[in-house]
Amino acid sequence: MRQPVRRTIAVLVAALTAATLSACSTTSNDSGMSGMDHGASPMTSGGSPAVTGSSAARTGDVMFSQMMIPHHEQAIEMADLALKNSTASPEVRTLAADVKKAQDPEIATMRGWLSNWGAAPSAGGGMDHGSGMMSSDDMAKLETAQGADFDRMWLTMMVQHHRGAVTMAQQVLTTTDNPEVKQLAEAIIKAQNAEIATMQGML
């Protein structure tokens, strides 16, 4: 991913952290039981959740979606490298197919949310090191690796990548008032933690 875009996402990561801190210090008008009333969250006509609750929650939902979209897109790019690499093991190729199957629909969901919220479709490419995103050099090395070296590199990188996604999902759970955002974040945490355990076992 290009460096200027990586810096953009790093700013968004910092802003999301700030939103979390803001949510913890909101006044009584924005806190308490009102933030817990998931059943009262209105839906848009398209079936995507409307952004409700405190301004920190609204900011967090948008930033989560804008950051997770390029994060998922890189995971799919990594999966595609495994699927087209004839020297990759069947186990790695199966995992790669599972990653694509899970994350493609999640990208579509988040793009729909951002459209309904009137927000930018995404913030762009890479993120800081804490996000688990690979650099352009990392991706170039992965693309040229073969056989067991490719498998080991792919698994190691995907574990790091998944851990970043889990951290981002855990972060938005501290601010969101949207039941669908919460549901997606929890699904990401559950699925990617399970895949991390599988990949660590393979390593």
Backbone as CSV, one residue per row, in Angstrom:
resi,resn,N_x,N_y,N_z,CA_x,CA_y,CA_z,C_x,C_y,C_z
1,MET,0.822,-1.194,0.000,0.000,0.000,0.000,0.866,1.258,0.000
2,ARG,0.426,2.355,-0.645,1.230,3.555,-0.765,1.309,4.284,0.565
3,GLN,2.482,4.905,0.824,2.740,5.527,2.104,1.772,6.654,2.456
4,PRO,1.396,7.572,1.522,0.464,8.637,1.907,-0.856,8.096,2.420
5,VAL,-1.326,6.995,1.830,-2.582,6.417,2.279,-2.411,5.763,3.634
6,ARG,-1.235,5.140,3.839,-0.956,4.540,5.155,-1.013,5.594,6.244
7,ARG,-0.482,6.801,5.948,-0.531,7.880,6.940,-1.955,8.323,7.200
8,THR,-2.793,8.327,6.177,-4.193,8.698,6.351,-4.891,7.756,7.305
9,ILE,-4.663,6.468,7.128,-5.309,5.495,7.998,-4.769,5.594,9.417
10,ALA,-3.472,5.860,9.554,-2.897,6.005,10.887,-3.592,7.117,11.639
11,VAL,-3.916,8.214,10.931,-4.646,9.312,11.558,-6.026,8.849,11.999
12,LEU,-6.689,8.039,11.154,-8.016,7.548,11.505,-7.968,6.603,12.701
13,VAL,-6.922,5.783,12.785,-6.776,4.897,13.940,-6.667,5.715,15.214
14,ALA,-5.869,6.778,15.168,-5.723,7.645,16.326,-7.044,8.318,16.672
15,ALA,-7.792,8.720,15.643,-9.069,9.380,15.877,-10.079,8.431,16.493
16,LEU,-10.044,7.156,16.063,-10.950,6.179,16.634,-10.649,5.960,18.107
17,THR,-9.378,5.944,18.461,-9.000,5.837,19.867,-9.508,7.038,20.640
18,ALA,-9.399,8.224,20.047,-9.893,9.427,20.700,-11.400,9.371,20.880
19,ALA,-12.089,8.796,19.895,-13.537,8.657,20.010,-13.908,7.766,21.175
20,THR,-13.118,6.719,21.391,-13.363,5.823,22.522,-13.237,6.574,23.833
21,LEU,-12.170,7.369,23.960,-11.968,8.141,25.178,-13.091,9.142,25.382
22,SER,-13.556,9.740,24.276,-14.651,10.702,24.357,-15.922,10.030,24.832
23,ALA,-16.155,8.813,24.348,-17.372,8.097,24.733,-17.384,7.792,26.213
24,CYS,-16.200,7.590,26.780,-16.102,7.276,28.204,-16.348,8.501,29.068
25,SER,-16.274,9.696,28.483,-16.391,10.908,29.282,-17.548,11.789,28.850
26,THR,-18.539,11.216,28.111,-19.670,12.007,27.672,-20.558,12.361,28.846
27,THR,-21.411,13.364,28.654,-22.330,13.773,29.695,-23.444,12.767,29.818
28,SER,-24.322,12.950,30.809,-25.413,12.014,31.035,-26.371,11.955,29.865
29,ASN,-26.427,13.022,29.035,-27.311,13.012,27.875,-26.885,11.996,26.831
30,ASP,-25.576,11.643,26.793,-25.061,10.734,25.781,-24.662,9.392,26.340
31,SER,-24.815,9.190,27.643,-24.320,7.956,28.256,-25.460,7.231,28.933
32,GLY,-25.101,6.240,29.735,-26.090,5.503,30.485,-26.897,4.572,29.620
33,MET,-28.192,4.368,29.999,-29.014,3.373,29.329,-29.333,3.736,27.890
34,SER,-29.298,5.033,27.542,-29.621,5.393,26.160,-28.665,4.753,25.176
35,GLY,-27.403,4.602,25.547,-26.423,3.990,24.666,-26.549,2.492,24.600
36,MET,-27.348,1.900,25.508,-27.486,0.457,25.545,-28.770,-0.011,24.884
37,ASP,-29.603,0.917,24.399,-30.907,0.549,23.860,-30.773,0.081,22.418
38,HIS,-30.162,-1.114,22.239,-29.916,-1.616,20.887,-31.207,-1.849,20.131
39,GLY,-32.255,-2.264,20.826,-33.501,-2.568,20.150,-34.168,-1.352,19.558
40,ALA,-33.792,-0.164,20.014,-34.431,1.054,19.523,-33.684,1.686,18.366
41,SER,-32.584,1.075,17.919,-31.794,1.657,16.846,-32.554,1.602,15.539
42,PRO,-32.820,2.780,14.905,-33.604,2.770,13.662,-32.816,2.201,12.506
43,MET,-33.527,1.692,11.514,-32.905,1.130,10.326,-33.176,2.035,9.144
44,THR,-32.263,2.068,8.209,-32.507,2.788,6.970,-33.372,1.935,6.071
45,SER,-33.904,2.520,5.015,-34.766,1.776,4.109,-34.021,0.665,3.402
46,GLY,-32.700,0.779,3.314,-31.916,-0.243,2.642,-31.530,-1.397,3.532
47,GLY,-31.943,-1.345,4.813,-31.649,-2.443,5.715,-30.344,-2.283,6.455
48,SER,-29.608,-1.185,6.235,-28.373,-0.942,6.958,-28.665,-0.071,8.162
49,PRO,-27.858,-0.190,9.232,-28.154,0.548,10.454,-27.912,2.032,10.281
50,ALA,-28.817,2.844,10.814,-28.571,4.279,10.878,-27.595,4.551,12.005
51,VAL,-26.813,5.604,11.891,-25.861,5.943,12.933,-26.597,6.712,14.007
52,THR,-26.598,6.204,15.227,-27.343,6.798,16.324,-26.444,6.991,17.521
53,GLY,-27.020,7.528,18.598,-26.282,7.654,19.847,-25.378,8.861,19.871
54,SER,-24.333,8.796,20.691,-23.437,9.917,20.884,-22.616,10.197,19.633
55,SER,-22.068,11.407,19.569,-21.227,11.752,18.427,-19.999,10.860,18.375
56,ALA,-19.494,10.448,19.539,-18.342,9.542,19.564,-18.701,8.206,18.948
57,ALA,-19.919,7.709,19.238,-20.357,6.436,18.658,-20.509,6.565,17.147
58,ARG,-21.097,7.675,16.698,-21.268,7.872,15.263,-19.916,7.914,14.561
59,THR,-18.980,8.661,15.139,-17.638,8.759,14.564,-16.960,7.396,14.540
60,GLY,-17.098,6.657,15.616,-16.462,5.345,15.703,-16.987,4.366,14.682
61,ASP,-18.301,4.361,14.447,-18.900,3.452,13.468,-18.384,3.750,12.062
62,VAL,-18.348,5.040,11.709,-17.878,5.423,10.380,-16.413,5.056,10.205
63,MET,-15.592,5.400,11.188,-14.158,5.127,11.073,-13.874,3.636,11.039
64,PHE,-14.612,2.873,11.834,-14.436,1.421,11.821,-14.671,0.876,10.415
65,SER,-15.756,1.298,9.784,-16.080,0.812,8.448,-15.053,1.280,7.426
66,GLN,-14.667,2.556,7.506,-13.699,3.091,6.549,-12.338,2.406,6.667
67,MET,-11.967,1.995,7.876,-10.680,1.333,8.069,-10.748,-0.163,7.770
68,MET,-11.878,-0.782,8.131,-11.964,-2.225,7.951,-12.103,-2.614,6.481
69,ILE,-12.679,-1.746,5.662,-12.816,-2.070,4.237,-11.447,-2.299,3.581
70,PRO,-10.495,-1.334,3.641,-9.191,-1.606,3.036,-8.434,-2.726,3.734
71,HIS,-8.700,-2.908,5.026,-8.063,-4.010,5.756,-8.531,-5.343,5.178
72,HIS,-9.834,-5.490,5.003,-10.381,-6.702,4.389,-9.888,-6.851,2.953
73,GLU,-9.808,-5.742,2.225,-9.365,-5.818,0.832,-7.951,-6.375,0.726
74,GLN,-7.077,-6.012,1.672,-5.735,-6.571,1.614,-5.742,-8.056,1.960
75,ALA,-6.589,-8.460,2.896,-6.702,-9.889,3.215,-7.141,-10.673,1.980
76,ILE,-8.060,-10.119,1.217,-8.513,-10.777,-0.014,-7.386,-10.801,-1.049
77,GLU,-6.613,-9.728,-1.112,-5.459,-9.710,-2.015,-4.473,-10.817,-1.641
78,MET,-4.233,-10.995,-0.349,-3.355,-12.071,0.112,-3.954,-13.440,-0.211
79,ALA,-5.259,-13.553,-0.041,-5.928,-14.814,-0.357,-5.799,-15.135,-1.842
80,ASP,-5.943,-14.124,-2.683,-5.809,-14.336,-4.126,-4.408,-14.809,-4.499
81,LEU,-3.395,-14.282,-3.804,-2.026,-14.728,-4.074,-1.870,-16.213,-3.766
82,ALA,-2.508,-16.655,-2.687,-2.431,-18.083,-2.338,-3.185,-18.935,-3.350
83,LEU,-4.338,-18.456,-3.770,-5.170,-19.249,-4.682,-4.551,-19.393,-6.066
84,LYS,-3.754,-18.408,-6.472,-3.137,-18.507,-7.806,-1.724,-19.101,-7.754
85,ASN,-1.222,-19.368,-6.559,0.128,-19.932,-6.409,0.018,-21.459,-6.411
86,SER,0.432,-22.061,-7.489,0.291,-23.520,-7.632,1.174,-24.289,-6.670
87,THR,2.157,-23.611,-6.047,3.050,-24.300,-5.108,2.558,-24.204,-3.669
88,ALA,1.500,-23.427,-3.425,0.947,-23.331,-2.074,0.297,-24.657,-1.690
89,SER,0.298,-24.962,-0.408,-0.289,-26.220,0.040,-1.807,-26.169,-0.069
90,PRO,-2.448,-27.323,-0.194,-3.921,-27.359,-0.233,-4.551,-26.730,1.010
91,GLU,-3.898,-26.916,2.162,-4.437,-26.355,3.406,-4.453,-24.825,3.366
92,VAL,-3.382,-24.244,2.876,-3.312,-22.789,2.774,-4.328,-22.282,1.748
93,ARG,-4.448,-22.977,0.658,-5.402,-22.559,-0.375,-6.843,-22.646,0.137
94,THR,-7.126,-23.658,0.943,-8.468,-23.770,1.538,-8.744,-22.607,2.487
95,LEU,-7.756,-22.263,3.311,-7.905,-21.113,4.205,-8.103,-19.827,3.417
96,ALA,-7.358,-19.682,2.344,-7.477,-18.488,1.517,-8.887,-18.361,0.939
97,ALA,-9.442,-19.468,0.494,-10.809,-19.447,-0.033,-11.803,-19.066,1.053
98,ASP,-11.582,-19.555,2.270,-12.460,-19.217,3.387,-12.399,-17.726,3.712
99,VAL,-11.197,-17.151,3.646,-11.028,-15.718,3.910,-11.835,-14.902,2.904
100,LYS,-11.712,-15.254,1.632,-12.463,-14.527,0.595,-13.973,-14.671,0.798
101,LYS,-14.404,-15.865,1.094,-15.830,-16.130,1.251,-16.420,-15.322,2.398
102,ALA,-15.661,-15.147,3.471,-16.158,-14.419,4.635,-16.072,-12.910,4.460
103,GLN,-14.969,-12.424,3.886,-14.705,-11.001,3.926,-15.288,-10.222,2.755
104,ASP,-15.503,-10.855,1.624,-16.161,-10.164,0.508,-17.542,-9.617,0.899
105,PRO,-18.417,-10.451,1.501,-19.729,-9.924,1.891,-19.636,-8.856,2.977
106,GLU,-18.657,-8.969,3.871,-18.507,-7.956,4.921,-18.116,-6.602,4.325
107,ILE,-17.283,-6.620,3.305,-16.934,-5.377,2.608,-18.186,-4.750,2.007
108,ALA,-19.009,-5.559,1.348,-20.235,-5.046,0.740,-21.158,-4.443,1.793
109,THR,-21.264,-5.103,2.936,-22.100,-4.597,4.028,-21.614,-3.236,4.501
110,MET,-20.318,-3.118,4.755,-19.780,-1.857,5.267,-19.860,-0.738,4.237
111,ARG,-19.687,-1.066,2.967,-19.851,-0.049,1.929,-21.296,0.458,1.895
112,GLY,-22.238,-0.439,2.096,-23.639,-0.040,2.157,-23.912,0.890,3.329
113,TRP,-23.328,0.569,4.490,-23.483,1.453,5.643,-22.966,2.850,5.339
114,LEU,-21.743,2.924,4.822,-21.128,4.224,4.567,-21.943,5.031,3.562
115,SER,-22.496,4.361,2.564,-23.333,5.046,1.589,-24.575,5.631,2.260
116,ASN,-25.214,4.841,3.109,-26.408,5.302,3.804,-26.106,6.401,4.812
117,TRP,-24.903,6.385,5.353,-24.500,7.401,6.325,-24.003,8.678,5.648
118,GLY,-23.871,8.663,4.311,-23.343,9.818,3.607,-21.867,10.035,3.853
119,ALA,-21.145,8.950,4.170,-19.712,9.034,4.455,-18.909,8.552,3.260
120,ALA,-17.633,8.899,3.241,-16.736,8.441,2.184,-16.706,6.916,2.173
121,PRO,-16.582,6.297,0.991,-16.637,4.834,0.899,-15.543,4.122,1.670
122,SER,-14.387,4.736,1.783,-13.318,4.183,2.611,-12.244,5.236,2.739
123,ALA,-11.302,4.993,3.634,-10.207,5.937,3.817,-9.016,5.582,2.951
124,GLY,-9.078,4.468,2.221,-7.983,4.118,1.330,-7.249,2.868,1.747
125,GLY,-5.934,2.851,1.523,-5.132,1.636,1.657,-4.666,1.301,3.049
126,GLY,-3.334,1.244,3.223,-2.747,0.645,4.404,-2.903,1.413,5.685
127,MET,-2.440,0.799,6.780,-2.562,1.380,8.107,-1.216,1.326,8.814
128,ASP,-1.197,1.766,10.066,0.039,1.705,10.822,0.334,0.257,11.214
129,HIS,1.471,0.048,11.878,1.901,-1.323,12.199,0.920,-2.037,13.126
130,GLY,0.255,-1.277,14.012,-0.667,-1.901,14.945,-1.893,-2.482,14.292
131,SER,-2.156,-2.097,13.048,-3.344,-2.584,12.352,-3.149,-3.963,11.737
132,GLY,-1.926,-4.423,11.653,-1.647,-5.707,11.030,-1.530,-5.656,9.530
133,MET,-1.604,-4.470,8.939,-1.498,-4.342,7.482,-0.071,-4.618,7.015
134,MET,0.040,-5.237,5.840,1.327,-5.505,5.237,1.769,-4.306,4.403
135,SER,3.077,-4.110,4.341,3.622,-3.064,3.481,3.656,-3.554,2.040
136,SER,3.921,-2.640,1.118,4.035,-3.037,-0.284,5.211,-3.997,-0.474
137,ASP,6.291,-3.810,0.302,7.437,-4.726,0.238,7.041,-6.123,0.713
138,ASP,6.254,-6.181,1.805,5.780,-7.474,2.310,4.983,-8.206,1.229
139,MET,4.094,-7.476,0.588,3.244,-8.093,-0.429,4.070,-8.556,-1.631
140,ALA,5.086,-7.785,-1.999,5.944,-8.173,-3.124,6.715,-9.452,-2.797
141,LYS,7.200,-9.566,-1.572,7.922,-10.767,-1.161,7.000,-11.981,-1.156
142,LEU,5.779,-11.777,-0.686,4.826,-12.880,-0.658,4.500,-13.355,-2.066
143,GLU,4.381,-12.433,-2.979,4.003,-12.773,-4.352,5.057,-13.627,-5.048
144,THR,6.317,-13.456,-4.654,7.395,-14.199,-5.314,7.804,-15.468,-4.569
145,ALA,7.278,-15.659,-3.353,7.635,-16.846,-2.570,7.006,-18.100,-3.186
146,GLN,7.626,-19.242,-2.890,7.175,-20.504,-3.461,7.165,-21.599,-2.399
147,GLY,6.291,-22.567,-2.603,6.291,-23.773,-1.784,6.141,-23.526,-0.301
148,ALA,6.972,-24.231,0.495,6.897,-24.136,1.949,7.204,-22.718,2.436
149,ASP,8.087,-22.022,1.738,8.387,-20.634,2.113,7.149,-19.765,1.961
150,PHE,6.413,-19.971,0.878,5.177,-19.208,0.687,4.181,-19.516,1.793
151,ASP,3.987,-20.803,2.081,3.030,-21.189,3.125,3.370,-20.532,4.458
152,ARG,4.632,-20.625,4.846,5.061,-20.065,6.131,4.879,-18.545,6.157
153,MET,5.259,-17.890,5.068,5.130,-16.436,5.000,3.662,-16.031,5.009
154,TRP,2.842,-16.713,4.239,1.422,-16.376,4.156,0.736,-16.544,5.511
155,LEU,1.008,-17.655,6.167,0.386,-17.913,7.467,0.828,-16.882,8.510
156,THR,2.125,-16.585,8.537,2.645,-15.613,9.508,2.032,-14.235,9.278
157,MET,1.971,-13.829,8.022,1.408,-12.523,7.698,-0.090,-12.463,7.984
158,MET,-0.810,-13.535,7.675,-2.254,-13.526,7.887,-2.609,-13.549,9.373
159,VAL,-1.798,-14.216,10.180,-2.013,-14.174,11.629,-1.895,-12.732,12.119
160,GLN,-0.842,-12.049,11.693,-0.652,-10.652,12.075,-1.814,-9.790,11.577
161,HIS,-2.227,-10.031,10.344,-3.320,-9.271,9.740,-4.619,-9.484,10.513
162,HIS,-4.935,-10.728,10.821,-6.149,-11.039,11.576,-6.123,-10.400,12.960
163,ARG,-4.973,-10.430,13.610,-4.890,-9.822,14.946,-5.226,-8.328,14.882
164,GLY,-4.777,-7.670,13.820,-5.111,-6.262,13.654,-6.608,-6.056,13.505
165,ALA,-7.263,-6.921,12.724,-8.710,-6.809,12.532,-9.457,-7.054,13.837
166,VAL,-9.005,-8.018,14.610,-9.636,-8.307,15.897,-9.530,-7.095,16.820
167,THR,-8.366,-6.465,16.857,-8.178,-5.275,17.685,-9.123,-4.157,17.257
168,MET,-9.252,-3.934,15.956,-10.151,-2.897,15.449,-11.605,-3.199,15.811
169,ALA,-11.996,-4.465,15.708,-13.365,-4.855,16.049,-13.624,-4.686,17.540
170,GLN,-12.647,-5.051,18.365,-12.801,-4.870,19.814,-12.927,-3.391,20.155
171,GLN,-12.193,-2.554,19.427,-12.222,-1.111,19.673,-13.615,-0.534,19.413
172,VAL,-14.229,-0.904,18.275,-15.531,-0.313,17.952,-16.614,-0.794,18.912
173,LEU,-16.446,-1.959,19.511,-17.429,-2.447,20.478,-17.500,-1.555,21.708
174,THR,-16.455,-0.781,21.975,-16.455,0.114,23.135,-17.199,1.416,22.865
175,THR,-17.555,1.690,21.601,-18.206,2.959,21.272,-19.537,2.814,20.558
176,THR,-19.770,1.709,19.857,-20.928,1.648,18.964,-22.251,1.553,19.710
177,ASP,-23.264,2.189,19.127,-24.645,2.060,19.584,-25.490,1.281,18.574
178,ASN,-24.885,0.837,17.498,-25.602,0.144,16.428,-25.546,-1.363,16.612
179,PRO,-26.694,-2.033,16.690,-26.674,-3.487,16.865,-26.032,-4.213,15.689
180,GLU,-26.180,-3.693,14.461,-25.584,-4.379,13.317,-24.074,-4.187,13.272
181,VAL,-23.601,-3.031,13.654,-22.155,-2.821,13.753,-21.586,-3.746,14.825
182,LYS,-22.282,-3.817,15.943,-21.867,-4.708,17.028,-21.838,-6.160,16.560
183,GLN,-22.871,-6.564,15.826,-22.944,-7.947,15.341,-21.779,-8.263,14.405
184,LEU,-21.471,-7.337,13.495,-20.372,-7.573,12.571,-19.045,-7.638,13.309
185,ALA,-18.829,-6.707,14.235,-17.573,-6.693,14.988,-17.391,-8.003,15.761
186,GLU,-18.458,-8.481,16.385,-18.369,-9.729,17.141,-18.116,-10.916,16.218
187,ALA,-18.708,-10.881,15.028,-18.484,-11.965,14.070,-17.033,-11.978,13.599
188,ILE,-16.468,-10.798,13.367,-15.061,-10.707,12.957,-14.162,-11.268,14.049
189,ILE,-14.425,-10.887,15.280,-13.604,-11.358,16.405,-13.664,-12.888,16.507
190,LYS,-14.871,-13.432,16.449,-15.028,-14.889,16.594,-14.364,-15.643,15.455
191,ALA,-14.653,-15.241,14.215,-14.150,-15.976,13.056,-12.637,-15.858,12.924
192,GLN,-12.124,-14.644,13.112,-10.697,-14.457,12.881,-9.848,-15.003,14.026
193,ASN,-10.368,-14.995,15.247,-9.642,-15.661,16.330,-9.559,-17.164,16.076
194,ALA,-10.632,-17.742,15.548,-10.619,-19.176,15.231,-9.604,-19.472,14.134
195,GLU,-9.544,-18.619,13.116,-8.581,-18.822,12.041,-7.144,-18.599,12.526
196,ILE,-6.965,-17.662,13.443,-5.627,-17.457,14.014,-5.152,-18.738,14.698
197,ALA,-6.041,-19.357,15.481,-5.671,-20.594,16.168,-5.321,-21.692,15.160
198,THR,-6.086,-21.795,14.087,-5.801,-22.787,13.054,-4.440,-22.532,12.409
199,MET,-4.200,-21.300,12.051,-2.932,-20.971,11.374,-1.737,-21.135,12.281
200,GLN,-1.884,-20.799,13.543,-0.788,-21.011,14.486,-0.473,-22.487,14.612
201,GLY,-1.505,-23.321,14.611,-1.286,-24.763,14.642,-0.556,-25.250,13.411
202,MET,-0.883,-24.704,12.255,-0.199,-25.079,11.022,1.256,-24.626,11.030
203,LEU,1.514,-23.466,11.615,2.893,-22.986,11.693,3.732,-23.849,12.630
